[in-house]
């Protein structure tokens, strides 16, 4: 706000920059200076400020990601391939965004990418890597990760692609989850959620048979759960 007032009063650039350096510890001040130097065609000075900011704001992950992205673009603009890729790699491993992953891949040869891809996977968690597994068609790794989860949130997320290649494994995971969950009574909303999972299963190859068996077994085990019986009986096979 102070800088805005200085600009409206038509104070000189030197006076404004001097004010900025007086409060250099504030990230917004440094962001202003980065933009100032970029707009004035001095990318080297902008890079210097961003590199310094990486150290000053090292405990602020959100800021660091922004700095990486700006540095990546500035080095790309300069044609500095080494530093461009360095900060793009940092973005991939720190922010794990698919667009950065794709950009890095496009900058590599096939042979180079296979090695770099494995390095990325070694530095991030399977949860973070899952979307990359899907992107790369590594369905076996994606399946291994999803099957390792106790809950089925990730299974639902990647069900469409995994069901094409591993229908039995997907159906078995759903089956085991439902049978274990049904050991405890629940409210109607939860029964509706289970019924929705059963409906999802019917859309997978061989799923209708799994669903028939589950419904039959539940009728035998839990006949007194009226709300549960009502919900599963709505399923059309």
C-alpha positions as CSV (number, residue, x, y, z in Angstrom):
1,X,0.0,0.0,0.0
2,X,2.9,2.3,0.9
3,X,4.5,1.7,-2.5
4,X,1.3,2.3,-4.3
5,X,1.1,5.7,-2.6
6,X,4.7,6.5,-3.5
7,X,3.9,5.6,-7.2
8,X,0.8,7.9,-7.1
9,X,2.9,10.7,-5.8
10,X,5.3,10.1,-8.7
11,X,8.3,9.5,-6.5
12,X,11.4,8.2,-8.3
13,X,12.2,4.6,-8.9
14,X,15.3,5.0,-6.8
15,X,13.3,6.2,-3.8
16,X,10.8,3.4,-4.2
17,X,13.6,0.8,-4.4
18,X,15.3,2.3,-1.4
19,X,12.1,2.0,0.6
20,X,11.9,-1.7,-0.5
21,X,15.4,-2.5,0.7
22,X,14.5,-1.0,4.1
23,X,11.9,-3.7,4.5
24,X,13.6,-6.5,2.6
25,X,12.6,-9.2,5.1
26,X,9.0,-9.1,3.7
27,X,8.4,-11.4,0.8
28,X,5.8,-9.1,-0.8
29,X,8.4,-6.4,-1.0
30,X,10.8,-8.7,-2.8
31,X,8.0,-9.9,-5.1
32,X,7.4,-6.2,-6.1
33,X,11.1,-5.8,-6.9
34,X,11.2,-9.0,-9.0
35,X,8.3,-7.7,-11.1
36,X,10.0,-4.3,-11.3
37,X,13.2,-5.7,-12.7
38,X,11.4,-8.1,-15.1
39,X,9.3,-5.3,-16.4
40,X,12.5,-3.2,-16.9
41,X,14.2,-6.0,-18.8
42,X,16.7,-6.9,-16.1
43,X,16.1,-10.6,-15.6
44,X,19.4,-11.2,-14.0
45,X,18.5,-8.9,-11.1
46,X,15.1,-10.6,-10.8
47,X,16.8,-14.0,-10.7
48,X,19.2,-12.8,-8.0
49,X,16.3,-11.7,-5.8
50,X,14.5,-14.9,-6.3
51,X,17.6,-17.0,-5.5
52,X,18.0,-14.9,-2.3
53,X,14.3,-15.4,-1.4
54,X,14.7,-19.2,-1.5
55,X,17.0,-18.8,1.5
56,X,15.0,-16.1,3.3
57,X,11.7,-17.9,3.0
58,X,12.9,-21.5,3.2
59,X,10.3,-22.3,5.9
60,X,7.4,-21.2,3.6
61,X,6.7,-24.1,1.1
62,X,4.1,-22.1,-0.8
63,X,6.4,-19.2,-1.4
64,X,9.3,-21.5,-2.4
65,X,7.1,-23.2,-5.1
66,X,6.3,-19.7,-6.5
67,X,10.0,-18.9,-6.6
68,X,10.8,-22.2,-8.3
69,X,8.2,-21.4,-11.0
70,X,9.4,-17.9,-11.6
71,X,13.1,-19.1,-11.7
72,X,12.2,-21.9,-14.1
73,X,10.5,-19.4,-16.5
74,X,13.3,-16.8,-16.3
75,X,16.0,-19.4,-16.9
76,X,14.0,-20.8,-19.8
77,X,13.7,-17.3,-21.2
78,X,17.5,-16.9,-20.9
79,X,18.1,-20.2,-22.6
80,X,19.9,-21.5,-19.5
81,X,18.9,-25.2,-20.0
82,X,20.7,-26.5,-16.9
83,X,19.1,-24.2,-14.4
84,X,15.7,-24.3,-16.2
85,X,15.6,-28.1,-15.8
86,X,16.9,-27.8,-12.2
87,X,14.0,-25.7,-11.1
88,X,11.5,-27.6,-13.1
89,X,12.6,-30.8,-11.5
90,X,12.2,-29.1,-8.0
91,X,8.7,-28.2,-9.0
92,X,7.9,-31.7,-9.9
93,X,9.2,-33.3,-6.7
94,X,8.0,-30.5,-4.4
95,X,4.6,-29.6,-5.9
96,X,3.9,-32.8,-7.8
97,X,1.7,-31.1,-10.4
98,X,1.0,-33.0,-13.6
99,X,1.6,-30.1,-15.9
100,X,5.2,-29.7,-14.5
101,X,5.7,-33.5,-14.9
102,X,4.6,-33.3,-18.5
103,X,6.8,-30.3,-19.2
104,X,9.9,-32.0,-17.8
105,X,9.2,-35.1,-19.9
106,X,8.9,-33.0,-23.0
107,X,12.4,-31.6,-22.3
108,X,14.0,-35.1,-22.2
109,X,14.9,-37.8,-24.7
110,X,13.2,-41.1,-24.2
111,X,16.2,-42.7,-22.6
112,X,17.0,-39.7,-20.4
113,X,13.3,-39.6,-19.3
114,X,13.2,-43.2,-18.1
115,X,16.1,-42.6,-15.7
116,X,14.9,-39.2,-14.5
117,X,11.3,-40.6,-14.0
118,X,12.7,-43.3,-11.6
119,X,14.6,-40.6,-9.7
120,X,11.4,-38.6,-9.3
121,X,9.5,-41.7,-8.0
122,X,12.3,-42.3,-5.5
123,X,12.0,-38.8,-4.0
124,X,8.2,-38.6,-3.6
125,X,5.6,-40.8,-1.8
126,X,3.5,-43.4,-3.6
127,X,0.5,-41.2,-2.9
128,X,2.1,-38.3,-4.7
129,X,3.4,-40.6,-7.5
130,X,0.0,-42.2,-8.2
131,X,-1.1,-39.6,-10.7
132,X,2.2,-39.9,-12.5
133,X,1.9,-43.7,-12.6
134,X,-1.5,-43.2,-14.4
135,X,0.0,-40.6,-16.7
136,X,2.9,-43.0,-17.7
137,X,0.7,-46.0,-18.1
138,X,2.4,-47.8,-15.2
139,X,-0.8,-49.6,-14.2
140,X,1.0,-52.3,-12.2
141,X,2.5,-49.7,-9.9
142,X,-0.8,-47.8,-9.6
143,X,-2.6,-51.0,-8.7
144,X,0.1,-51.9,-6.1
145,X,-0.4,-48.5,-4.4
146,X,-4.2,-48.6,-4.5
147,X,-4.3,-52.1,-3.1
148,X,-2.1,-51.1,-0.2
149,X,-4.7,-48.6,1.0
150,X,-7.1,-49.7,3.7
151,X,-9.8,-47.3,2.6
152,X,-11.2,-47.2,-1.0
153,X,-10.9,-43.5,-1.7
154,X,-7.9,-44.0,-4.0
155,X,-9.6,-47.0,-5.6
156,X,-12.6,-44.9,-6.6
157,X,-10.3,-42.3,-7.9
158,X,-8.4,-44.6,-10.2
159,X,-11.1,-47.3,-10.7
160,X,-11.9,-46.4,-14.3
161,X,-8.4,-47.1,-15.6
162,X,-7.6,-50.0,-13.2
163,X,-10.9,-51.8,-13.9
164,X,-9.9,-52.1,-17.6
165,X,-6.7,-53.9,-16.8
166,X,-7.3,-55.6,-13.4
167,X,-11.1,-56.1,-13.0
168,X,-10.7,-59.0,-10.6
169,X,-8.4,-57.2,-8.2
170,X,-10.6,-54.1,-8.2
171,X,-13.7,-56.1,-7.5
172,X,-12.0,-58.1,-4.8
173,X,-10.9,-54.9,-3.1
174,X,-14.4,-53.6,-3.1
175,X,-15.7,-56.9,-1.9
176,X,-13.3,-57.1,1.0
177,X,-14.0,-53.5,2.0
178,X,-17.8,-54.0,2.0
179,X,-17.8,-57.3,3.9
180,X,-15.5,-55.9,6.6
181,X,-17.5,-52.6,6.8
182,X,-20.8,-54.6,7.1
183,X,-19.7,-56.3,10.3
184,X,-20.8,-53.2,12.1
185,X,-24.3,-51.6,12.0
186,X,-24.6,-48.2,10.4
187,X,-27.1,-45.5,9.5
188,X,-29.1,-45.3,6.3
189,X,-26.7,-42.9,4.7
190,X,-23.9,-45.3,5.1
191,X,-26.0,-48.2,3.7
192,X,-26.7,-46.0,0.7
193,X,-23.0,-45.4,0.3
194,X,-22.4,-49.2,0.3
195,X,-25.2,-49.6,-2.2
196,X,-23.6,-47.1,-4.5
197,X,-20.3,-49.1,-4.3
198,X,-22.3,-52.2,-5.3
199,X,-23.7,-50.3,-8.3
200,X,-20.2,-49.3,-9.3
201,X,-19.2,-52.9,-9.2
202,X,-21.9,-53.9,-11.6
203,X,-20.3,-51.7,-14.2
204,X,-17.1,-53.7,-14.0
205,X,-16.5,-56.8,-16.0
206,X,-17.7,-59.7,-13.9
207,X,-19.0,-57.4,-11.2
208,X,-22.6,-58.4,-11.2
209,X,-21.7,-61.9,-10.0
210,X,-19.8,-60.4,-7.1
211,X,-22.7,-58.1,-6.2
212,X,-25.2,-61.0,-6.3
213,X,-23.1,-63.0,-3.8
214,X,-22.6,-60.0,-1.5
215,X,-26.4,-59.2,-1.5
216,X,-27.3,-62.9,-0.9
217,X,-24.8,-63.1,2.0
218,X,-26.0,-59.9,3.6
219,X,-29.6,-61.1,3.4
220,X,-28.5,-64.2,5.4
221,X,-26.3,-62.4,7.9
222,X,-28.2,-59.2,8.5
223,X,-31.9,-59.7,7.8
224,X,-32.9,-57.5,10.8
225,X,-31.2,-54.4,9.3
226,X,-34.3,-53.1,7.5
227,X,-32.7,-50.0,6.2
228,X,-29.8,-51.9,4.8
229,X,-32.0,-54.5,3.2
230,X,-34.2,-51.7,1.6
231,X,-31.1,-50.0,0.1
232,X,-29.5,-53.1,-1.4
233,X,-32.8,-54.4,-2.7
234,X,-33.0,-51.3,-4.9
235,X,-30.0,-52.5,-6.9
236,X,-31.0,-53.8,-10.3
237,X,-28.9,-56.6,-11.7
